[in-house]
Amino acid sequence: MTLLNSEIFTNNIIPSSAILFLIVYFVIKLTPNYLRSFFGKCVSNDKTSKFHLPMIRGIGIIFAIVLIISSILWGSVFSIFEIIIISLSTLIGFGDDKYGLRQKQKLFFFMFIGCIWSFYNVDFVTFDIYFFLNFILYVFIFVFLVLFFNQIDGINGLASGTFLTCLLFIYLIGTNLMLLLPIILSVLAYLVINMNGKIGIQGDAGSFFMGSLIAILYTKSTEWNELGLVFFILGPIVFDVCGTTIIKVFYKINLTIGHRDNLYQKLVSKYQNHFLITSLFVFLQFLFCFWLSVLLEKNSLVFIYYILFFICSLLMLFFCFVAYLIHKKKILK
């Protein structure tokens, strides 16, 4: 009996996903001993909240492998083209983990991939103003999410927690995610290990996988006029990242250089507890996503945008002010 014909793998996704969870968990656990040379090495501490010894990076390539295997065994919510886009994004990240790519090179690659993906989604029969607006919106969402997850990736579990919370929001607005169960459990397996901060990190391979998957899944699950909400389901960490970035731009600090100036990183550095701070940020994101899902059920979209614009403006001002105080070394020194 072959794997593809086995009843446990073809007829029941829940127990077979549990088996896949164990496989991924032990593969990651054994990776440092048997596959270390296959992955890249993370030796830098310039973007981490706590000091760490050299460890492998690029473990996130496993997520793309799980995506491909699960799509063959059970089917997928993604088309073949979309799986190729996600896998290609992951491979670019793995290449960066292994050999190192320049920031401009990565930006070019994802702008190019984003344009191809946008053409796939946008109706280009009529080249009017709506075509160009939609085209730009899809490209922006793709590139923004890929770079965002790359920004928050590390040994702290924040990227994985944010990724899973985004999936929860997509589920709350009515999308069946059963076919993504293998991915969800694989990320959970990695998250359990990642929080120990000793074996390795998913690296750019994992963050690019998460960003591209959320970008594609979110746009498949919502109407075009709701795409602007993607920025809000990432809070509060997105406001922390954007606030820090704005202050760095204002003071003409090179954004390509690693830093430890985000509020999240400063809190971890002060209290030396990744689990506590990560749990706090993920919990706040969950509350934000749950509240937003309730608003979508009971209110008009225009009203929601007005409310969110007001609240998020206040949050951006708050995080910009905090980033300013951190930059001036007035708090969390």
C-alpha positions as CSV (number, residue, x, y, z in Angstrom):
1,M,0.0,0.0,0.0
2,T,1.6,3.3,-1.1
3,L,1.4,6.5,0.8
4,L,-0.9,8.1,-1.8
5,N,-3.4,5.2,-1.5
6,S,-3.2,4.8,2.3
7,E,-6.6,5.4,3.9
8,I,-5.2,7.4,6.7
9,F,-3.6,9.9,4.3
10,T,-6.4,10.1,1.7
11,N,-9.6,9.9,3.7
12,N,-8.9,11.6,7.0
13,I,-6.9,14.8,7.2
14,I,-7.1,15.3,10.9
15,P,-5.1,12.2,12.2
16,S,-2.8,12.4,9.2
17,S,-2.1,16.0,9.9
18,A,-1.3,15.1,13.5
19,I,1.2,12.5,12.1
20,L,2.7,15.2,9.9
21,F,3.0,17.5,13.0
22,L,5.1,14.8,14.7
23,I,7.2,14.3,11.5
24,V,7.9,18.0,11.2
25,Y,8.7,18.4,14.9
26,F,11.3,15.6,14.9
27,V,12.7,16.7,11.5
28,I,13.3,20.2,13.0
29,K,14.7,18.7,16.2
30,L,17.2,16.5,14.3
31,T,18.1,19.1,11.7
32,P,21.1,20.6,13.7
33,N,22.7,17.1,13.9
34,Y,22.2,15.8,10.4
35,L,21.3,18.6,8.0
36,R,23.2,21.6,9.4
37,S,25.2,22.0,6.2
38,F,22.1,22.2,4.1
39,F,20.9,25.3,5.8
40,G,22.3,28.8,6.3
41,K,23.8,30.1,9.6
42,C,22.4,32.9,11.8
43,V,25.3,34.5,13.7
44,S,24.0,38.0,13.9
45,N,22.5,39.5,17.1
46,D,21.8,42.9,15.7
47,K,18.0,42.3,15.2
48,T,17.4,40.0,18.2
49,S,16.1,41.0,21.6
50,K,18.3,38.6,23.4
51,F,21.8,37.3,22.7
52,H,22.0,33.9,21.0
53,L,24.7,31.6,19.9
54,P,25.1,30.8,16.2
55,M,22.2,28.7,14.9
56,I,20.8,27.5,11.6
57,R,18.4,29.5,9.6
58,G,16.1,28.6,6.7
59,I,14.0,26.0,8.5
60,G,10.9,27.6,6.9
61,I,11.6,25.7,3.7
62,I,9.8,22.8,5.4
63,F,6.5,24.8,5.3
64,A,6.6,24.9,1.4
65,I,7.4,21.2,1.3
66,V,4.4,20.5,3.6
67,L,2.2,22.8,1.4
68,I,3.1,20.8,-1.8
69,I,2.7,17.4,-0.1
70,S,-0.6,18.3,1.5
71,S,-2.0,19.7,-1.8
72,I,-1.1,16.4,-3.5
73,L,-2.6,14.2,-0.8
74,W,-5.8,16.2,0.1
75,G,-6.1,19.1,-2.3
76,S,-5.6,22.7,-1.6
77,V,-7.4,26.0,-1.2
78,F,-4.7,27.4,-3.6
79,S,-4.4,26.9,-7.4
80,I,-1.3,25.4,-8.8
81,F,-0.1,28.9,-9.9
82,E,-0.6,30.2,-6.4
83,I,1.3,27.3,-4.9
84,I,4.1,28.1,-7.3
85,I,4.1,31.7,-6.2
86,I,4.3,30.8,-2.5
87,S,7.0,28.1,-3.2
88,L,9.1,30.5,-5.3
89,S,8.9,33.2,-2.6
90,T,10.0,30.6,0.0
91,L,13.0,29.5,-2.3
92,I,14.1,33.1,-2.6
93,G,14.1,33.4,1.2
94,F,16.0,30.1,1.5
95,G,18.6,31.4,-1.0
96,D,19.0,34.5,1.2
97,D,19.3,32.3,4.3
98,K,21.9,30.2,2.7
99,Y,24.0,32.6,0.6
100,G,22.7,36.1,1.5
101,L,21.0,38.5,-0.9
102,R,21.1,42.3,-1.0
103,Q,18.0,44.1,0.2
104,K,17.5,45.7,-3.3
105,Q,17.7,42.3,-4.9
106,K,15.0,40.9,-2.7
107,L,12.8,43.9,-3.2
108,F,13.2,43.6,-7.0
109,F,12.3,39.9,-6.9
110,F,9.2,40.4,-4.8
111,M,8.1,43.4,-6.9
112,F,8.4,41.2,-9.9
113,I,6.6,38.3,-8.4
114,G,3.9,40.6,-7.0
115,C,3.3,42.0,-10.5
116,I,2.9,38.6,-11.9
117,W,0.5,37.6,-9.2
118,S,-1.4,40.8,-9.6
119,F,-1.9,40.2,-13.3
120,Y,-3.2,36.8,-12.4
121,N,-5.9,38.3,-10.1
122,V,-6.9,41.5,-11.9
123,D,-9.2,41.6,-14.9
124,F,-7.1,43.1,-17.6
125,V,-9.7,43.0,-20.3
126,T,-10.4,46.7,-19.8
127,F,-7.4,48.9,-19.0
128,D,-9.2,51.6,-17.1
129,I,-8.5,53.5,-13.8
130,Y,-9.9,50.6,-11.7
131,F,-7.6,48.1,-13.4
132,F,-4.5,50.2,-12.4
133,L,-5.8,50.8,-8.9
134,N,-6.5,47.1,-8.3
135,F,-3.2,46.1,-9.9
136,I,-1.2,48.5,-7.6
137,L,-3.3,47.3,-4.5
138,Y,-2.6,43.7,-5.1
139,V,1.2,44.3,-5.7
140,F,1.3,46.5,-2.5
141,I,-0.5,43.8,-0.4
142,F,1.8,41.1,-1.6
143,V,5.1,43.0,-1.1
144,F,4.0,44.6,2.1
145,L,3.1,41.3,3.8
146,V,6.2,39.5,2.6
147,L,8.4,42.3,4.0
148,F,6.4,42.7,7.1
149,F,6.7,39.1,8.1
150,N,10.4,39.2,7.3
151,Q,10.7,42.2,9.6
152,I,9.2,40.4,12.7
153,D,10.9,37.0,12.1
154,G,13.3,35.8,14.7
155,I,13.8,33.4,17.6
156,N,10.8,34.8,19.5
157,G,7.9,33.1,17.8
158,L,6.3,36.5,16.9
159,A,6.0,35.8,13.2
160,S,4.4,32.4,13.7
161,G,2.0,33.8,16.3
162,T,1.0,36.7,14.0
163,F,0.6,34.2,11.1
164,L,-1.7,31.9,13.0
165,T,-3.8,34.9,14.3
166,C,-4.2,36.1,10.7
167,L,-5.4,32.7,9.7
168,L,-7.9,32.8,12.6
169,F,-9.3,36.1,11.4
170,I,-9.7,34.7,7.9
171,Y,-11.5,31.7,9.5
172,L,-13.8,34.1,11.5
173,I,-14.9,35.9,8.3
174,G,-16.2,32.6,6.9
175,T,-13.3,30.7,5.2
176,N,-13.0,27.0,5.7
177,L,-9.3,26.3,6.6
178,M,-9.5,22.6,7.0
179,L,-7.2,22.0,4.0
180,L,-4.6,24.3,5.7
181,L,-4.5,22.1,8.8
182,P,-1.2,20.5,7.8
183,I,0.4,23.9,7.5
184,I,-1.1,25.1,10.8
185,L,0.2,22.1,12.7
186,S,3.6,22.4,11.0
187,V,3.9,26.0,12.1
188,L,2.8,25.0,15.6
189,A,5.5,22.3,15.6
190,Y,8.1,24.9,14.7
191,L,6.7,27.4,17.2
192,V,7.1,24.9,20.1
193,I,10.8,24.5,19.2
194,N,11.4,28.1,18.2
195,M,10.3,29.5,21.6
196,N,13.3,27.6,23.1
197,G,15.6,29.7,20.9
198,K,18.3,27.0,20.6
199,I,17.9,25.0,17.5
200,G,17.3,27.5,14.7
201,I,15.0,29.9,13.0
202,Q,12.6,29.7,10.1
203,G,14.6,32.5,8.5
204,D,13.6,34.4,5.4
205,A,12.3,31.2,3.9
206,G,9.7,31.0,6.6
207,S,8.8,34.6,6.7
208,F,8.5,34.9,2.9
209,F,6.3,31.8,3.0
210,M,4.1,33.2,5.6
211,G,3.8,36.7,4.0
212,S,3.0,35.3,0.5
213,L,0.5,32.7,1.8
214,I,-1.4,35.3,3.9
215,A,-1.4,37.8,1.0
216,I,-2.8,35.2,-1.4
217,L,-5.3,33.6,1.0
218,Y,-6.5,37.0,2.3
219,T,-7.2,38.3,-1.2
220,K,-9.0,35.1,-2.1
221,S,-11.2,35.3,1.0
222,T,-12.4,38.9,0.9
223,E,-14.0,41.3,-1.5
224,W,-11.8,43.8,-3.3
225,N,-13.2,46.7,-1.3
226,E,-12.3,44.9,2.0
227,L,-8.6,44.4,1.0
228,G,-7.7,47.6,2.8
229,L,-8.5,45.9,6.1
230,V,-5.4,43.7,5.8
231,F,-3.3,46.4,7.4
232,F,-5.5,46.4,10.5
233,I,-5.5,42.7,11.2
234,L,-1.8,42.8,11.9
235,G,-2.0,45.2,14.8
236,P,-0.5,46.0,17.2
237,I,2.9,44.7,16.0
238,V,2.4,46.4,12.6
239,F,2.1,49.8,14.3
240,D,5.2,49.1,16.3
241,V,7.2,48.3,13.2
242,C,5.8,51.2,11.2
243,G,6.2,53.7,14.1
244,T,9.9,52.7,14.5
245,T,10.4,52.9,10.7
246,I,8.9,56.4,10.5
247,I,11.2,57.7,13.3
248,K,14.2,56.1,11.6
249,V,13.3,57.7,8.3
250,F,12.9,61.1,10.0
251,Y,16.3,60.8,11.6
252,K,17.8,59.5,8.3
253,I,18.9,56.1,9.8
254,N,19.7,53.3,7.3
255,L,16.7,51.0,7.3
256,T,18.7,48.1,5.8
257,I,20.8,47.8,8.9
258,G,19.5,45.5,11.6
259,H,18.3,47.2,14.8
260,R,16.7,46.4,18.1
261,D,14.6,49.6,18.5
262,N,11.1,48.2,18.3
263,L,9.0,48.4,21.4
264,Y,8.6,44.6,21.3
265,Q,12.3,44.1,21.2
266,K,12.9,46.6,24.0
267,L,10.4,44.9,26.2
268,V,11.9,41.5,25.6
269,S,15.4,42.9,26.3
270,K,14.3,44.5,29.5
271,Y,12.3,41.5,30.9
272,Q,14.2,38.7,29.2
273,N,11.0,36.8,28.4
274,H,10.2,36.1,24.8
275,F,7.1,34.0,25.7
276,L,5.5,36.6,27.9
277,I,5.9,39.6,25.4
278,T,5.1,37.5,22.4
279,S,1.9,36.2,24.0
280,L,0.9,39.7,25.0
281,F,1.3,41.0,21.4
282,V,-0.4,38.0,19.9
283,F,-3.3,38.3,22.4
284,L,-3.8,41.9,21.5
285,Q,-3.8,41.1,17.8
286,F,-6.4,38.4,18.5
287,L,-8.7,40.9,20.3
288,F,-8.2,43.3,17.4
289,C,-9.1,40.6,14.8
290,F,-12.1,39.3,16.8
291,W,-13.4,42.9,17.2
292,L,-13.0,43.5,13.5
293,S,-14.8,40.3,12.5
294,V,-17.7,41.4,14.7
295,L,-17.8,44.8,13.0
296,L,-17.9,43.2,9.6
297,E,-21.0,41.3,10.5
298,K,-23.0,44.2,11.9
299,N,-21.8,47.4,10.2
300,S,-21.3,48.9,6.8
301,L,-17.8,48.9,5.3
302,V,-17.7,52.7,5.1
303,F,-18.4,53.0,8.8
304,I,-15.8,50.4,9.6
305,Y,-13.2,52.2,7.6
306,Y,-14.0,55.5,9.4
307,I,-13.7,53.8,12.8
308,L,-10.5,52.0,12.0
309,F,-8.9,55.1,10.5
310,F,-9.6,57.0,13.6
311,I,-8.4,54.2,16.0
312,C,-5.4,53.3,13.9
313,S,-4.3,57.0,13.6
314,L,-4.2,57.2,17.4
315,L,-2.3,53.9,17.6
316,M,0.2,55.2,15.0
317,L,0.7,58.4,16.9
318,F,1.2,56.4,20.1
319,F,3.8,54.0,18.6
320,C,5.6,56.9,16.8
321,F,5.9,58.7,20.2
322,V,7.1,55.6,21.9
323,A,9.6,55.0,19.1
324,Y,10.8,58.6,19.5
325,L,11.3,58.1,23.2
326,I,13.2,54.9,22.6
327,H,15.4,56.6,20.0
328,K,16.2,59.4,22.4
329,K,16.9,56.8,25.1
330,K,14.3,58.2,27.4
331,I,12.6,54.9,28.1
332,L,13.6,51.2,28.0
333,K,17.3,52.1,27.8
